[in-house]
Amino acid sequence: MSAISTSRRALVLGRGKSGEAAARVLAAQGLEVEFADDLRLVVASPGVQVKSELELGCELLRSRGVKLLAVTGSKGKSSVVKLVADALNANGHKAVACGNYGLPVCAVGDCDWAVVEVSSFQLETTSLAPDTFEAAVVLNLQEDHLDRHGGTGKYHALKLKLLDFARQTPRELDGEELVSGYFANRILMENAKNAIFLMRVAGLDDAAIARAFREFAPLPHRMNLVGEFGGVKAIDDSKATNMAALCAGIAMAGGKVRLIAGGLDKGDDPRIAIPLLTNRVKKVYIIGTRPEKLLSAWSGAVECEVSGDLATATARAMREAARGETVLLSPGAASFDQFASFGERGDAFARLVKQEGQNK
């Protein structure tokens, strides 16, 4: 058997924000840090410790006496993390949103609470003590990242792994009467009740929780109304990067929808959207470099047009939309085939809509 290495060298894989944050932590511990990038696979010999940035950061925060809450799931994680962190900050605490949303965990500074968004990618290489988080929730489990994980079972198992690291997990959820604003709909209500559970674990009373919902400012590119032009609403839901989120967007939009969808496929099944497409969508404008999958799945249920790029799709949808209809960008796919991020995609949509809106 190999002994644990006594080397003072550390290798950080990836030089993004989380990699840089991890490197600073390791350097502060006296290690000589090197970087490696553009790797497909890492094989570690026995005796070499392997940690995720999430694991390293959570251990560091716990050693400083910071209390942690954790959120994972397929849709709505960032909004719940922001809601809980905002609520704690509004009630005398110093809370930081971090992890897959906000700061890298290793970059969190002075605080008494850290609200951590956790992704399935992070959980692949993370192992933590069972009392790491004061509480953890799994918001919902849909199909996502099948291109990475190879199947729904493995993806769901990774998400549920988070609960092994928490002191408390929800059994029964309540508090619907406290919810208002952005979360007050049947699509997001379950997420809201999970947020209530976390806020109660952190010691907030129901009056403070109700106020947090009333004052919550939604994150960009999540069912954001760009404007109304000649009776046609335009909604940016660019953060909808999987089919479950696309379905939620259609359901939340209300009325008849002209849907702009497509992008970099993540492996989930577009057929789950067919009931909503049949009942709620007037026409689909397909964008992205691989439109064939959506066209094949949906063309028997709803009128579809292969627009190719966002500019063409937005122009066609805005010009064809009638008063009372909604032009909805809810792609159900990642943005990286044509954009640097979902944010860039949503910003482009907003500019295009406003240009077209001048002619309505």
C-alpha positions in Angstrom: 0.0 0.0 0.0 1.2 3.5 -0.7 1.6 5.9 2.2 0.0 9.3 2.2 2.3 11.7 0.4 4.3 14.2 2.5 4.9 16.5 -0.5 4.2 20.2 -0.1 3.0 20.5 -3.7 -0.6 20.9 -4.8 -2.1 20.7 -8.2 -5.2 22.7 -9.0 -7.1 21.6 -12.1 -8.7 24.5 -13.9 -7.9 28.1 -13.6 -11.3 29.6 -13.3 -12.7 31.6 -10.4 -13.0 28.6 -8.1 -9.5 27.3 -9.1 -7.9 30.6 -8.4 -9.7 30.8 -5.0 -8.6 27.3 -4.1 -5.1 28.1 -5.0 -5.0 31.1 -2.7 -6.3 28.9 0.2 -3.7 26.3 -0.5 -0.9 28.8 -0.8 -1.9 30.3 2.5 -1.5 26.8 4.0 2.1 26.8 2.8 1.7 24.6 -0.2 3.4 25.2 -3.5 0.6 25.5 -6.0 0.6 24.5 -9.7 -2.2 24.7 -12.3 -3.2 22.3 -15.0 -5.9 23.0 -17.6 -7.7 21.5 -20.5 -7.7 17.9 -19.1 -10.3 15.3 -20.0 -9.5 12.8 -17.3 -7.5 12.7 -14.0 -6.3 9.4 -12.5 -5.0 9.7 -9.0 -2.7 7.1 -7.5 -3.3 5.8 -3.9 -1.8 8.2 -1.4 -2.6 11.3 -3.4 -5.5 13.3 -1.7 -8.1 14.6 -4.1 -10.6 17.3 -3.1 -13.1 19.5 -4.9 -13.0 23.2 -4.4 -16.3 22.9 -2.6 -14.9 20.4 -0.1 -11.8 22.5 0.6 -13.9 25.6 1.0 -16.5 24.1 3.3 -13.8 22.6 5.5 -12.1 26.0 5.8 -15.4 27.8 6.6 -16.3 25.2 9.2 -12.9 25.6 10.9 -13.6 29.4 11.1 -16.9 28.8 12.9 -19.1 29.7 9.9 -22.5 27.9 9.7 -23.5 26.5 6.3 -26.7 25.9 4.5 -26.8 24.0 1.1 -29.1 23.9 -1.9 -29.1 21.6 -4.9 -31.7 20.5 -7.4 -32.5 20.8 -11.1 -34.2 24.2 -11.3 -34.3 27.3 -9.1 -31.2 26.8 -7.0 -29.7 30.2 -7.4 -33.0 32.0 -6.6 -33.4 30.1 -3.4 -29.8 30.7 -2.4 -30.2 34.4 -3.0 -33.5 34.6 -1.1 -32.1 32.9 2.0 -28.9 34.9 2.0 -30.8 38.2 1.5 -33.2 37.2 4.3 -30.3 36.5 6.7 -28.6 39.8 5.9 -31.8 41.7 6.4 -32.1 40.2 9.9 -28.8 41.1 11.5 -26.6 38.3 10.1 -23.7 38.5 7.7 -24.5 35.9 5.1 -22.7 35.1 1.8 -24.2 33.3 -1.3 -21.5 31.0 -2.7 -20.7 27.8 -4.5 -22.2 27.3 -8.0 -23.8 30.8 -7.6 -22.0 33.8 -6.1 -18.5 33.5 -4.8 -16.4 30.3 -5.0 -16.6 28.7 -1.5 -12.9 29.2 -1.1 -13.3 33.0 -1.7 -15.8 33.6 1.1 -14.5 36.1 3.6 -15.9 37.2 7.0 -19.4 36.0 7.6 -21.5 34.0 10.1 -23.6 32.1 7.5 -22.7 30.8 4.0 -25.5 29.7 1.8 -24.0 27.3 -0.7 -25.4 26.3 -4.1 -24.1 22.8 -5.0 -24.1 21.3 -8.5 -23.9 17.7 -9.5 -20.5 18.4 -11.1 -19.2 19.6 -7.7 -20.6 16.5 -5.9 -18.8 14.1 -8.2 -15.5 14.7 -6.3 -16.8 15.9 -2.9 -16.9 14.0 0.4 -17.8 15.9 3.6 -18.5 15.1 7.3 -22.2 14.5 8.0 -22.5 17.6 10.1 -21.0 20.0 7.5 -24.2 21.8 6.7 -26.7 22.9 9.3 -29.4 21.9 6.7 -29.6 20.9 3.1 -32.4 20.7 0.5 -32.9 19.1 -2.9 -35.4 21.3 -4.7 -36.4 19.0 -7.5 -35.0 16.3 -9.7 -35.5 16.4 -13.4 -33.4 15.3 -16.4 -30.3 17.4 -16.8 -26.6 17.1 -17.6 -27.1 13.6 -19.1 -24.3 14.5 -21.5 -22.0 14.5 -18.5 -23.5 11.8 -16.2 -24.7 9.3 -18.8 -28.1 8.7 -17.2 -30.8 10.1 -14.9 -30.1 7.6 -12.1 -26.5 8.7 -11.7 -27.4 12.4 -11.9 -30.2 12.0 -9.3 -27.9 10.0 -7.0 -25.3 12.7 -7.1 -27.8 15.3 -6.1 -29.2 13.2 -3.2 -25.6 12.7 -2.0 -25.7 16.2 -0.6 -28.2 15.2 2.1 -25.5 12.9 3.6 -23.5 16.0 4.6 -26.3 17.8 6.6 -27.5 17.8 10.2 -31.1 18.5 9.1 -33.1 17.7 5.9 -36.8 18.5 5.4 -39.5 15.9 6.1 -42.7 17.9 5.7 -42.7 21.3 4.0 -45.2 24.0 4.9 -45.5 27.8 5.0 -47.3 28.4 1.8 -49.1 31.3 3.4 -45.8 33.2 3.8 -45.0 33.2 0.1 -45.6 36.2 -2.2 -44.1 37.8 -5.2 -41.8 35.9 -7.6 -42.3 32.5 -5.8 -46.1 32.7 -5.5 -47.0 30.3 -8.2 -47.5 26.5 -8.5 -44.2 26.0 -10.4 -42.0 27.6 -7.7 -44.0 27.0 -4.6 -42.1 23.8 -3.6 -38.8 25.7 -3.9 -40.3 28.4 -1.7 -41.2 26.0 1.0 -37.7 24.5 0.9 -36.4 28.0 1.4 -38.7 28.5 4.4 -37.3 25.3 5.9 -33.7 26.7 5.6 -34.6 30.1 6.9 -36.3 28.5 10.0 -33.3 26.4 10.6 -31.2 29.6 10.6 -33.5 31.0 13.3 -35.7 33.4 11.3 -39.3 33.9 12.4 -42.3 33.8 10.1 -42.6 37.6 10.0 -39.0 37.9 8.8 -39.6 35.1 6.2 -42.7 36.7 4.8 -40.9 40.0 4.5 -38.1 38.3 2.6 -40.5 37.0 0.0 -42.1 40.4 -0.4 -38.8 42.2 -0.9 -37.1 39.5 -3.1 -35.6 40.9 -6.3 -35.4 38.1 -8.9 -32.1 37.3 -10.6 -31.6 38.3 -14.2 -32.7 36.0 -17.1 -35.3 34.1 -15.0 -38.7 34.9 -16.4 -37.8 38.6 -16.6 -40.3 40.8 -18.5 -38.3 42.7 -21.1 -41.3 44.8 -22.0 -44.7 44.9 -23.7 -44.9 46.1 -27.3 -48.2 46.6 -29.0 -49.9 44.2 -26.6 -47.1 41.6 -27.0 -45.1 40.7 -23.9 -41.5 39.6 -24.3 -39.9 37.5 -21.5 -36.3 36.5 -21.0 -35.9 33.1 -19.5 -32.4 32.4 -20.9 -31.4 30.6 -17.6 -33.8 27.8 -18.7 -31.0 25.5 -19.8 -32.8 22.2 -19.6 -36.2 20.8 -20.7 -37.7 20.9 -17.2 -36.9 24.6 -16.9 -38.4 25.2 -20.4 -41.6 23.5 -19.3 -41.8 25.7 -16.2 -41.2 28.8 -18.3 -44.1 28.0 -20.6 -46.4 27.3 -17.7 -45.4 30.5 -15.9 -45.7 32.7 -19.0 -49.5 32.6 -19.2 -51.6 32.9 -22.4 -50.5 31.8 -25.8 -46.7 31.7 -26.3 -44.3 32.0 -29.2 -41.4 30.0 -27.9 -37.7 30.5 -28.9 -35.9 27.3 -28.0 -32.7 25.4 -28.7 -29.0 25.6 -28.2 -26.4 23.2 -27.0 -28.1 19.9 -26.2 -27.6 18.5 -22.7 -29.1 15.1 -23.4 -32.5 15.4 -21.8 -35.7 14.3 -23.6 -37.6 17.2 -25.4 -40.7 15.0 -25.6 -41.6 15.9 -21.9 -42.6 19.4 -23.2 -45.2 18.1 -25.7 -48.3 18.5 -23.5 -47.4 22.1 -22.8 -46.5 22.8 -26.4 -49.8 21.4 -27.6 -51.9 23.5 -25.2 -49.9 26.7 -24.7 -47.6 27.3 -27.6 -48.6 28.9 -30.9 -45.3 28.3 -32.6 -41.7 27.3 -31.8 -38.7 29.1 -33.4 -35.7 26.7 -33.1 -32.2 28.1 -32.7 -28.8 26.5 -32.2 -26.4 24.5 -34.3 -28.3 21.1 -33.9 -32.0 21.8 -34.4 -32.9 18.3 -35.7 -33.6 16.8 -32.3 -36.2 19.4 -31.3 -37.8 19.5 -34.8 -38.2 15.7 -34.8 -39.7 15.6 -31.3 -42.0 18.6 -31.6 -43.1 19.1 -35.2 -46.1 16.7 -34.8 -47.4 18.7 -31.8 -46.9 22.3 -32.7 -45.8 24.4 -35.7 -42.0 24.7 -35.7 -39.6 26.8 -37.7 -35.8 26.4 -37.8 -34.6 29.9 -37.4 -31.0 29.1 -36.7 -29.9 32.1 -34.8 -31.4 34.3 -32.1 -31.7 37.4 -34.2 -33.7 35.6 -36.9 -35.9 33.9 -34.3 -36.6 37.0 -32.3 -37.5 39.1 -35.4 -39.9 36.4 -36.7 -41.6 35.8 -33.4 -42.1 39.5 -32.7 -43.4 40.2 -36.1 -45.8 37.3 -36.1 -47.0 37.7 -32.5 -50.5 39.1 -32.0 -51.8 41.2 -29.2 -52.2 39.1 -26.0 -49.4 36.7 -27.0 -46.0 36.3 -25.3 -42.6 35.9 -27.0 -40.7 33.7 -24.7 -37.0 32.9 -24.8 -36.8 29.7 -22.8 -34.2 27.7 -24.7 -34.2 24.4 -22.7 -30.5 24.1 -23.7 -27.1 25.5 -22.9 -25.9 28.6 -24.7 -22.3 27.7 -25.5 -22.9 26.8 -29.2 -23.6 30.5 -30.0 -23.0 32.5 -26.8 -20.4 32.7 -24.0 -23.1 32.3 -21.4 -26.9 32.3 -20.8 -26.5 35.9 -19.6 -25.1 37.0 -22.9 -27.9 35.2 -24.7 -30.5 36.9 -22.6 -29.0 40.3 -23.0 -28.9 39.8 -26.8 -32.6 38.8 -26.7 -33.5 41.9 -24.8 -31.7 44.2 -27.3 -33.3 42.4 -30.2 -36.8 42.6 -28.7 -36.5 46.3 -28.1 -35.4 46.9 -31.7 -38.3 44.9 -33.1 -40.7 46.4 -30.5 -40.4 49.8 -32.1 -42.3 48.5 -35.1 -45.2 47.0 -33.2 
